[in-house]
Amino acid sequence: MNQVQFETRTSSHADTAASAPRGVDESQLAAYNAAFTELGLRFRWDSEMYAWLCGIECEHSRIARYIEQYHAHLLKAYDAGFLSRLILDKKADYLRAKALKAN
């Protein structure tokens, strides 16, 4: 997350931040960030951003909302649904690999 993202989020979402879940699943957060890195996306979610986004029930919608708000330029070349699926596929790959490593 960069400074612009932080300033935009804190100013435009201060009212919804209070409704964000308090417990952040760090393994899910790490999986998202690993997916972003593997895909070469310059996204990085911190716990606060992830907690805010978790207020959006559907994972696809969560990712699409983030892209629309903070990386709208990508929508000139890619469909939000396509990017969401791609990110979720990489996230699932990361979690599978982590589970196999643990066994």
HELIX and SHEET records of a PDB file:
HELIX    1   1 GLN A    3  SER A   12  1                                  10    
HELIX    2   2 ALA A   14  ALA A   17  1                                   4    
HELIX    3   3 GLU A   26  GLU A   38  1                                  13    
HELIX    4   4 SER A   47  LEU A   53  1                                   7    
HELIX    5   5 GLU A   59  TYR A   70  1                                  12    
HELIX    6   6 ALA A   72  LYS A   76  5                                   5    
HELIX    7   7 ALA A   80  ALA A  102  1                                  23    
END                                                                             
